[in-house]
Structures are given as structure tokens and as C-alpha cells.
Amino acid sequence: MKLGYVLRSVIATASLISIAQVTASAQQAEAPARPNLVVFLADDLGNDLTPWGDRNVRAPNLTKLAESGMVFDRAFVASPACAPSRAALLTGLMPARNGAEANQKPPREDVRKLPSYLQALGYEVVAFGKVSHYKQTGMYGFDHFEHDTFHDPDGIASAISWLKARKDKRPLAIFVGSNWPHVPWPESTEGYDPASLSLPPKTVDTPLTRDARARYYAAVSKLDKEVGDTLDTVDKVLGPDTFVLFSSDHGAQWPFGKWNLYDTGTRVPTIVRWGKHVRPGTRTSAMVSWVDILPTLVDVAGGKAPAGIDGKSFAPVLRGDTGFKGRAEIYTTHNNDGSINVYPMRSVRTDRWKYIANLHPEYVYTTHIDQWVKRVDSGKYFPSWREVARTDPGAKAIVDAYYRRPAEELYDLSVDPDEKHNLAADPRQAGVLKSLRAKLAAWRSGQGDDHPVEGTPHFEEGPLYGEPDPTAKPQPGAGAD
């Protein structure tokens, strides 16, 4: 009797164990493997690509990438300068909260960084080229990094060689940063015809300007080749279903681009390709920010988006959620780049409106473009703008708008996407102005955005063909931004 009971119990237990093993095996088979992640970052690239309507550029690899994935029409950075922009991506926090407010500044050591989140999920996390900022990559906790110096030509080639030789079986998150199209641009226009180019709004049309713009496009084409070479290797080594995100740290180094809170400075090309998840040839108008990339990567990697950061995952739209609208508001900040560019400003952008608060309108706005006309080739054309402005009212209006800004700017993006007509003084828009002013003030209060701004401001325009004051103290890393 007892023996029969024991036998029945053993058989029953064995059956339960067998069922449990089968169930566990089935669940393991159903559980998705953590995808390999590739993040490719351009340097100083505006929306000057075919998927966003630019007819000048030759960038077939980026066009192909867009056709195979999802194009974001309204992606924005947190700040339009290299170091604070990249720090926001790698922390999920806005500049006032992570500590990287001025250009050249890294985030605080106590802030958790993106590699740590992915490493906790079992990823090997590596970086090649300009991913963080000039000589700052080691501060972020990557398992391996190389070539994070200024305009290092070996960064992309090194990433490709490393990928081909990799033996590690862990899921991989690889960040690849190009230095193109950051200045210095190629000396040759490399087949671009300056005379045939269409120029950006708020540009003074001179021969020197057209030559500079052509060389900018030559730099974009160099970036495109690097993207193509990298993705060819990714597809062969990691497979075509790898998650790929392409973006840029802010707009082009062009007047009203980089170092500005206009869309030409903060709106950036962004593409995501993810085989079997993102339908090829799709677009989204959802507004997203670079602080959203960290939680999105964690989400895609199978983790839980971290609490307490500013970023919010946009993975739902990648998975086909057509109801995902993104952010109702985009906030952006800028303080300074050493003492070359000291012009603190803050903005809030909605679907329709852009409000910019220039915190010190008594300052004269300056950048490398007008300050380093003999030392940085991208500024050599700017004196020609000022020459034309002496006799041409249209050119004078553009140059004046570059140097001198009012305390408040308000633009109706639905009819003025180029942000040419400031409506801040229009009594018909007083309600909109008051509402956006209050939104921005409340957001700044919540961010603790009240820190002193570094650098020495400018109060007058520099000499027409002058160079920086040779007696001025050099700024760390100045020019390598």
C-alpha cells in the first residue's frame, strides 16, 4: 500500500517537473533575445538631407537608411552645442540637472550614465569616435572606447575593424561618432557646384558663402560614406535586424544654426531602423528629445525605463503605436561656449509655437563664425555678409538679427517655419506669449535652472576682419567642440 503510494507520488512529481521544464523551455524560446544596438552620431548636421527635403546634398546611404526605417520629422536636442547635447543623450537629463551646461563641460560624476543602464541588462557597451565630447568618453563608463579626440580620422575605421574581430557573445551596444560635417570642412567642394545650390533662409548670398556651403555639403557626403561603410559591416556581423539609430548633436555651424534655439539649431535628423519591428519607409511627426534616447534604448533592450530622469521612451512609436504623439512641449537651453559665445537663452516649442527667452539681451550674440573668421574656415564668408549689409537693407536685417536679439521671441511655426517674424510685440498674441512665458518659467523652476553662466560676454561687434584678442586667455578645448 505504502509502496504504491510512493510510486504514484514519484510519477506525479516527475510529471510536474517535466511539465515545468517544458513550460520553462517554451517561455525561454518565446522570450525575445536582447537586440544588438547601434547608435551612429553625426557632428554639426542640420536637417540638410534628402528625407527632409534638401535637394542639394548627395547622401545615398542615409537616404537608403531612411527608406528602410522610420524618419522622425520633429526630433530635437536638449542644447545646440556639442558637450551639453551629448551629455543629455548619455544621462537622460537636461543640462541644468546633469551639470553639463556650458560647452566643453562634462556631466557630474554622481549622475548615472547610459552605459551603466545597458551593462545592467547584460550588454557590452563600446564607443568609437566622437560619441561624448572631446576627450570625455572615459568619464561615461563604456567597456571600451577609442578615438575620442578632435577630428580623429581613424574612429570609424577602428569601429569597423573592432566589429569584424569581436568574439564576445553578449548583446552589443556600439556607439559610433563621426566628426563630419564639423569644421574644418574639406578644402575642395568635391563636385558640388556652389552656383547651383539653394541656400538656407536668413543667409546673405555671396560667392564666399556659396563656396562655404558647397564645402559643408562635401563634408556631409563624407559622413554619408562613413554611415554606409559602418552599416555594411553591422549587417554582415550583427545581422540586418539590429536596432540602428542615426542622429546629430545639433544643427550645422551656420548663422542661426548651432548655438541657437531656432529649429535650425535644435531640430536634428533622426532615423531608426529595426528589422521586424519598424516598418520600412515610415515617418512620424511625434515630437521627441535627445533626453528620450536613453530610456528608449533601455526599453528596446528589454529593461524598464528609469524613473527620475527627464527622458521618456519613444519605443511605442517604433513598435507601431500610431497613437503615440510624443511630447506636447520641447524645452531647449543654451549658455555659452567658453567666452567666444556667451549668450544664455531658453525656449519652449509646442506643435505650433516657439517662444525664446534671451536672458541677457544687452549682450551681443557672437560665435566662432564671426569671431574666428581667419582661424576657422567656416567663418571666412561672414565678413562678406557685413560688407553687403552696408548697402543692402535685406542683408543688414539678417546681420542685425544675428548680432542683436530682443528679450523675447515668439514665432507661429504653422505659417513661419523659418522663424523670420517675431510676434512677441504683437498684441494679438499677448495670450500666447503669457502662456508660454509661464510654461518656461515653471519648467526652469522645476529643473533648478538658475546657475551662473560662465564666460565673459561681448557688448560690441568684433572688427570686420579681426581675429580673437591674442591677449585673451584660451578656453579649454576651444575650437574642438
C-alpha positions in Angstrom: 0.0 0.0 0.0 2.7 2.4 1.1 4.9 1.3 -1.9 2.1 2.1 -4.4 1.6 5.5 -2.8 5.2 6.3 -3.1 5.4 5.1 -6.7 2.4 7.3 -7.6 3.9 10.3 -5.8 7.2 9.8 -7.7 5.4 9.5 -11.0 3.3 12.6 -10.3 6.4 14.6 -9.2 8.3 13.6 -12.2 5.4 14.6 -14.4 5.2 18.0 -12.8 9.0 18.5 -13.2 8.7 17.5 -16.8 5.8 19.9 -17.4 7.7 22.7 -15.7 10.8 22.1 -17.8 8.7 22.1 -21.0 7.0 25.3 -19.9 10.2 27.0 -19.0 11.8 25.9 -22.3 8.8 27.3 -24.2 8.9 30.6 -22.3 12.6 30.9 -22.9 12.0 30.2 -26.6 9.3 32.8 -26.7 11.3 35.4 -24.8 12.9 37.8 -27.4 16.7 38.0 -27.4 18.1 41.3 -26.5 18.7 43.1 -29.8 22.1 44.5 -30.7 22.1 48.3 -30.6 23.9 50.6 -33.0 23.8 54.4 -32.4 25.5 56.5 -35.1 26.0 60.2 -34.3 26.8 62.9 -36.8 28.5 66.1 -35.7 27.0 69.5 -36.5 24.5 68.2 -39.1 21.2 70.0 -39.6 18.2 68.6 -41.5 20.2 69.0 -44.7 19.3 65.6 -46.1 17.0 64.3 -48.8 14.5 62.8 -46.4 13.8 66.3 -45.0 13.6 67.9 -48.4 17.2 69.0 -49.2 17.8 68.8 -52.9 21.5 69.9 -52.7 23.0 67.0 -50.9 24.4 63.7 -52.1 23.9 61.2 -49.3 22.6 57.9 -50.8 23.4 55.8 -47.7 21.4 58.0 -45.4 18.5 58.1 -47.9 18.7 54.3 -48.0 18.6 54.1 -44.2 15.6 56.4 -44.2 13.8 54.2 -46.7 14.5 51.1 -44.6 13.3 52.6 -41.3 11.3 55.4 -39.6 12.1 59.1 -40.2 11.4 61.5 -37.3 10.3 64.8 -38.6 10.4 66.6 -35.2 13.3 65.3 -33.2 15.2 67.9 -31.1 18.3 68.1 -29.0 18.4 69.4 -25.4 21.1 72.0 -26.2 22.6 73.2 -29.5 26.3 72.7 -28.5 28.3 69.6 -28.6 29.1 68.8 -25.0 25.8 69.6 -23.3 23.9 67.9 -26.2 25.8 64.6 -25.9 25.7 64.7 -22.1 21.9 65.0 -22.2 21.7 61.9 -24.5 24.0 59.9 -22.3 22.3 60.8 -19.0 18.6 61.3 -19.9 18.8 64.6 -18.0 18.6 68.2 -19.2 21.8 70.3 -18.8 20.9 72.1 -15.5 20.2 68.7 -13.9 23.3 66.8 -15.3 25.8 69.6 -14.8 26.9 70.0 -18.5 25.6 73.4 -19.2 28.5 75.2 -20.9 30.2 73.7 -23.9 33.3 71.7 -23.0 31.7 70.7 -19.7 31.1 67.0 -18.8 28.2 65.9 -16.6 28.7 65.5 -12.8 30.3 62.2 -11.7 27.4 61.3 -9.5 24.9 61.2 -12.4 24.3 57.7 -13.7 25.2 57.3 -17.4 23.7 55.3 -20.3 26.4 52.6 -20.4 25.6 51.6 -16.8 21.9 51.0 -17.6 22.7 48.8 -20.6 25.5 46.9 -18.8 23.0 46.0 -16.1 21.0 44.3 -18.8 23.9 42.2 -19.9 25.2 44.4 -22.7 28.8 45.1 -23.7 28.8 48.8 -24.3 31.5 50.4 -26.5 32.2 53.8 -28.2 34.3 54.8 -31.2 34.9 58.4 -32.4 33.1 61.5 -31.1 30.3 60.0 -29.0 30.5 62.1 -25.9 32.8 65.0 -26.3 36.5 65.8 -26.9 38.4 63.5 -24.6 35.4 63.0 -22.3 34.3 59.5 -23.3 36.2 57.8 -20.4 34.0 59.6 -17.9 30.9 57.7 -19.1 31.8 54.2 -18.2 32.0 52.5 -21.6 33.5 49.0 -21.5 35.8 50.1 -24.3 36.3 53.3 -26.2 38.7 54.7 -28.9 39.5 57.8 -30.9 37.5 60.5 -29.0 39.9 63.2 -30.0 39.1 66.1 -32.3 38.5 65.2 -35.9 40.2 61.8 -35.4 40.2 60.2 -38.9 40.5 56.7 -37.6 37.4 56.5 -35.4 35.0 54.9 -38.0 37.7 52.6 -39.4 38.5 51.4 -35.9 34.9 50.7 -35.1 34.6 48.6 -38.3 37.8 46.6 -37.6 36.7 46.0 -34.0 33.3 44.8 -35.0 34.8 42.3 -37.5 37.2 40.9 -34.9 34.7 40.7 -32.0 34.2 37.3 -30.3 32.1 38.3 -27.3 28.7 36.6 -27.2 26.9 39.2 -25.1 24.4 41.5 -26.8 26.3 44.6 -28.0 25.5 48.3 -27.8 28.0 50.2 -30.0 28.1 54.0 -30.3 29.9 55.4 -33.3 30.5 59.1 -33.7 31.6 60.8 -36.9 33.3 64.2 -36.8 31.6 65.2 -40.1 30.3 67.7 -41.0 32.0 69.6 -38.2 34.6 72.2 -39.4 37.1 72.3 -40.8 35.2 71.3 -44.0 37.0 69.8 -47.0 39.2 72.3 -48.9 37.5 71.3 -52.1 33.8 71.5 -53.0 34.3 67.9 -54.3 31.9 68.1 -57.1 29.3 70.4 -55.6 28.6 73.4 -57.8 28.4 76.5 -55.5 26.4 78.4 -58.1 23.6 75.9 -58.3 23.0 75.5 -54.5 19.8 76.7 -52.8 20.8 78.5 -49.6 19.2 78.3 -46.2 16.8 81.0 -45.1 18.3 84.0 -43.4 21.5 83.7 -45.5 23.3 86.5 -47.3 24.1 85.3 -50.8 27.7 86.0 -51.7 30.3 83.9 -53.7 32.3 83.2 -50.5 29.1 82.0 -48.8 28.2 79.7 -51.7 31.7 78.2 -51.6 31.5 77.6 -47.9 28.1 75.9 -48.3 29.4 73.7 -51.0 32.2 72.5 -48.8 29.7 71.9 -46.0 27.8 69.6 -48.3 31.1 67.9 -49.2 31.6 67.2 -45.5 28.0 65.7 -45.3 28.9 63.4 -48.2 31.9 62.2 -46.3 29.6 61.5 -43.3 27.3 59.5 -45.6 30.1 57.3 -46.8 31.1 56.6 -43.1 27.5 55.6 -42.4 27.4 53.3 -45.4 30.6 51.6 -44.5 29.6 51.1 -40.9 26.1 49.7 -41.7 27.5 47.3 -44.3 29.7 45.9 -41.5 26.8 45.9 -39.0 24.6 44.0 -41.4 27.3 41.4 -42.0 28.5 40.9 -38.4 25.4 41.6 -36.3 22.6 41.0 -38.8 20.1 43.2 -40.6 17.6 43.0 -37.7 20.0 45.1 -35.5 18.4 48.2 -33.9 20.0 51.2 -35.6 19.5 54.8 -34.6 21.1 57.7 -36.5 21.0 61.3 -35.4 23.1 64.5 -35.0 24.1 66.5 -31.9 22.6 69.8 -33.2 22.3 71.9 -36.4 25.1 73.0 -38.7 27.7 75.5 -37.8 26.0 78.2 -39.8 24.5 81.5 -38.7 21.2 80.8 -36.9 22.1 77.1 -36.6 24.5 75.7 -34.0 24.5 77.7 -30.7 20.9 78.9 -31.4 17.5 77.8 -30.2 15.8 78.2 -33.6 14.8 75.0 -35.2 17.8 75.2 -37.4 19.9 74.8 -34.3 17.9 72.3 -32.3 15.9 70.2 -34.8 18.0 67.3 -36.0 17.7 64.4 -38.5 16.8 61.2 -36.7 16.2 57.8 -38.3 15.5 54.4 -36.6 15.9 51.1 -38.5 14.8 47.9 -36.6 14.1 44.9 -38.7 10.8 43.0 -37.9 9.7 45.9 -35.7 9.9 49.2 -37.6 8.0 49.2 -40.9 10.3 50.5 -43.7 9.5 53.8 -45.2 7.5 55.2 -42.3 7.6 58.7 -40.8 6.4 60.1 -37.5 5.6 63.7 -36.5 5.8 62.8 -32.8 8.0 65.4 -31.0 10.9 63.8 -29.2 14.0 65.0 -27.5 17.6 63.6 -27.2 17.0 63.0 -23.5 14.4 60.4 -24.7 17.1 58.3 -26.4 18.4 56.8 -23.1 15.0 55.4 -21.9 14.2 54.3 -25.4 17.4 52.2 -25.7 16.7 50.7 -22.3 13.2 49.9 -23.3 14.2 48.3 -26.6 16.9 46.3 -24.7 14.2 44.8 -22.6 14.6 46.9 -19.5 12.4 49.3 -17.6 12.8 52.9 -18.5 14.4 54.5 -15.4 12.4 56.8 -13.2 13.6 60.2 -12.1 15.1 61.3 -15.4 13.8 63.8 -17.9 13.7 61.4 -20.8 10.6 59.4 -21.9 10.8 56.3 -24.1 9.5 56.7 -27.7 9.8 52.9 -28.3 5.9 52.7 -28.6 6.0 54.5 -31.9 8.8 52.2 -33.1 6.6 49.2 -32.3 3.7 50.5 -34.3 1.7 52.5 -31.8 0.0 55.0 -34.2 -1.5 56.9 -31.3 1.9 57.9 -29.9 2.2 61.7 -30.1 5.4 62.3 -28.3 5.9 65.4 -26.2 3.5 68.3 -26.0 6.4 70.7 -25.4 10.1 70.6 -26.2 12.4 72.6 -24.0 15.9 73.6 -25.0 18.7 75.6 -23.3 22.0 77.2 -24.2 24.5 79.0 -22.1 27.9 79.5 -23.7 30.9 78.1 -25.5 33.8 79.5 -23.5 34.0 83.2 -23.9 33.6 83.0 -27.6 29.8 82.6 -27.4 28.2 83.8 -24.2 24.5 84.2 -24.8 22.2 82.3 -22.4 18.8 81.6 -23.8 15.9 79.2 -23.1 13.0 78.1 -25.3 9.8 76.1 -25.3 8.3 74.7 -28.5 4.8 73.4 -29.0 3.2 71.9 -32.1 2.5 75.4 -33.3 4.5 78.0 -31.3 8.2 78.7 -30.4 9.0 81.0 -27.5 12.6 82.0 -26.9 13.7 84.0 -23.8 17.1 85.7 -24.3 18.2 86.1 -20.7 20.7 88.9 -21.4 19.5 90.8 -24.5 22.1 93.5 -23.6 24.8 91.1 -24.7 25.9 91.0 -28.4 25.5 87.5 -29.8 28.7 86.1 -31.1 30.1 82.7 -32.2 33.2 81.2 -33.8 31.6 82.3 -37.1 32.1 86.0 -36.6 34.9 85.8 -34.0 37.3 83.4 -35.8 37.0 84.5 -39.4 40.7 83.9 -40.0 41.2 80.8 -37.8 38.2 78.7 -38.6 37.5 78.3 -42.3 33.7 78.2 -41.8 33.7 81.8 -40.8 35.7 83.3 -43.7 32.5 84.1 -45.6 30.9 86.1 -42.7 32.8 89.4 -43.4 31.2 89.3 -46.9 27.8 89.4 -45.2 28.8 92.5 -43.3 30.2 94.2 -46.4 26.9 93.6 -48.3 24.9 94.8 -45.3 26.4 98.3 -45.6 24.3 99.0 -48.7 21.7 96.2 -48.8 18.7 96.6 -46.3 17.8 92.9 -46.5 21.4 91.8 -45.7 21.6 94.4 -42.9 18.4 92.9 -41.3 20.0 89.4 -41.3 23.3 90.6 -39.8 21.5 92.7 -37.2 19.3 89.7 -36.3 22.5 87.6 -35.9 24.2 90.0 -33.5 21.4 91.6 -31.5 18.3 89.7 -30.1 15.3 91.0 -28.2 14.4 89.8 -24.7 11.6 87.6 -26.1 10.9 86.0 -29.4 7.7 84.3 -30.5 7.1 82.5 -33.8 4.0 80.9 -35.3 5.6 77.9 -36.8 2.4 76.9 -38.7 2.9 79.9 -41.1 6.5 80.9 -40.3 8.6 77.7 -40.1 11.8 79.6 -40.8 11.2 81.8 -37.7 11.6 85.1 -39.5 8.7 87.1 -38.0 8.9 87.8 -34.3 5.4 88.2 -32.9 6.4 88.9 -29.3 5.3 92.5 -29.5 2.0 91.7 -31.4 -0.9 92.5 -29.0 -3.0 89.8 -30.8 -0.6 87.2 -29.5 -0.4 88.5 -25.9 -2.2 85.5 -24.5 0.0 83.0 -26.3 3.1 84.9 -25.1 1.9 85.0 -21.5 1.1 81.3 -21.5 4.4 80.2 -23.0 6.4 82.5 -20.7 4.7 80.9 -17.7 5.3 77.4 -19.0 9.0 78.1 -19.5 9.3 79.8 -16.1 7.7 76.8 -14.4 9.9 74.3 -16.2 13.0 76.2 -15.3 12.0 76.3 -11.7 11.4 72.5 -11.7 14.8 72.0 -13.3 16.7 74.2 -10.8 17.8 76.1 -13.9 19.3 79.2 -12.1 23.0 78.6 -12.2 25.5 81.3 -13.0 26.6 81.4 -16.7 30.4 81.1 -17.3 32.5 83.2 -19.7 32.9 86.9 -20.4 30.1 88.3 -22.6 30.6 90.6 -25.6 29.0 94.0 -25.8 30.0 95.1 -29.3 30.6 93.5 -32.7 34.1 92.4 -33.5 36.2 94.1 -36.2 35.2 93.2 -39.7 38.3 91.1 -40.5 39.6 90.8 -36.9 40.8 87.7 -35.0 40.2 86.9 -31.3 42.2 89.1 -28.9 45.6 87.4 -28.7 45.9 88.5 -25.0 42.7 86.7 -24.0 43.1 83.6 -22.0 42.4 80.5 -24.1 39.4 78.4 -23.3 39.9 74.6 -22.7 39.3 72.8 -25.9 38.1 75.9 -27.7 37.5 75.2 -31.3 37.4 71.5 -30.8 33.7 71.4 -30.0 
